[in-house]
Amino acid sequence: MKNNLVSRLNRIEGQIRGVKGMIEKDTYCDDVLNQIAAVQSALNSVGKLLLEGHMKSCVIERIQEGDTDVIDELLVTVNKLMK
């Protein structure tokens, strides 16, 4: 899971450098905006994978330990991701 996330983030990093290069080269705005949308989509995918892993491990463990505050923490995080 960690290697998958790091690999995805490395690709996103390259995409962001590509967007920067497009702006520096005065690329047509619509093309840049489409690349930005692709970066946002890729970041959302990473966020979803990380959230899934968090819920299946960290959240379950904390609930099993009796820490129900993790639910409120999770709701705050999900709200941030959905903005």
C-alpha positions as CSV (number, residue, x, y, z in Angstrom):
1,M,0.0,0.0,0.0
2,K,2.8,2.4,1.0
3,N,4.7,1.7,-2.2
4,N,1.6,2.2,-4.3
5,L,0.8,5.6,-2.7
6,V,4.4,6.8,-3.1
7,S,4.4,5.7,-6.7
8,R,1.2,7.6,-7.4
9,L,2.5,10.7,-5.6
10,N,5.7,10.5,-7.7
11,R,3.6,10.6,-10.9
12,I,1.5,13.5,-9.5
13,E,4.7,15.3,-8.7
14,G,5.7,14.9,-12.4
15,Q,2.3,16.1,-13.5
16,I,2.7,19.2,-11.4
17,R,6.1,19.9,-12.9
18,G,4.5,19.4,-16.3
19,V,1.8,22.0,-15.5
20,K,4.4,24.4,-14.3
21,G,6.3,24.0,-17.6
22,M,3.1,24.5,-19.6
23,I,2.5,27.8,-17.8
24,E,6.1,28.9,-18.3
25,K,5.7,28.1,-22.1
26,D,2.4,30.0,-22.3
27,T,0.5,26.9,-23.3
28,Y,-3.2,27.4,-24.2
29,C,-5.1,27.9,-21.0
30,D,-7.7,25.2,-21.6
31,D,-4.9,22.6,-22.0
32,V,-3.4,23.7,-18.7
33,L,-6.8,23.6,-17.0
34,N,-7.3,20.0,-18.3
35,Q,-4.0,19.0,-16.8
36,I,-4.8,20.6,-13.5
37,A,-8.1,18.6,-13.5
38,A,-6.1,15.4,-14.1
39,V,-3.8,16.3,-11.2
40,Q,-6.8,16.9,-8.9
41,S,-8.3,13.6,-9.9
42,A,-5.1,11.8,-9.2
43,L,-4.8,13.4,-5.8
44,N,-8.4,12.4,-5.0
45,S,-7.6,8.8,-5.9
46,V,-4.6,8.9,-3.5
47,G,-6.8,10.4,-0.8
48,K,-9.5,7.7,-1.3
49,L,-6.9,4.9,-1.0
50,L,-5.4,6.4,2.1
51,L,-8.8,7.0,3.6
52,E,-9.8,3.4,2.9
53,G,-6.6,2.1,4.5
54,H,-7.0,4.4,7.5
55,M,-10.6,3.2,8.1
56,K,-9.7,-0.5,7.8
57,S,-6.7,-0.2,10.2
58,C,-6.3,2.8,12.4
59,V,-9.9,3.6,12.9
60,I,-10.9,0.1,13.6
61,E,-8.0,-0.4,16.1
62,R,-8.9,2.8,18.0
63,I,-12.6,1.8,18.2
64,Q,-11.6,-1.6,19.5
65,E,-9.5,0.1,22.1
66,G,-12.6,2.1,23.2
67,D,-11.6,5.4,21.6
68,T,-14.8,6.6,19.9
69,D,-13.4,10.1,19.4
70,V,-11.8,8.7,16.3
71,I,-15.3,8.9,14.6
72,D,-15.5,12.6,15.1
73,E,-11.9,13.0,13.8
74,L,-12.8,10.9,10.8
75,L,-15.9,13.0,10.0
76,V,-13.8,16.2,10.1
77,T,-11.3,14.6,7.7
78,V,-13.9,13.3,5.3
79,N,-15.5,16.8,5.2
80,K,-12.2,18.3,4.3
81,L,-11.6,15.8,1.6
82,M,-15.1,16.5,0.1
83,K,-14.6,20.2,-0.3
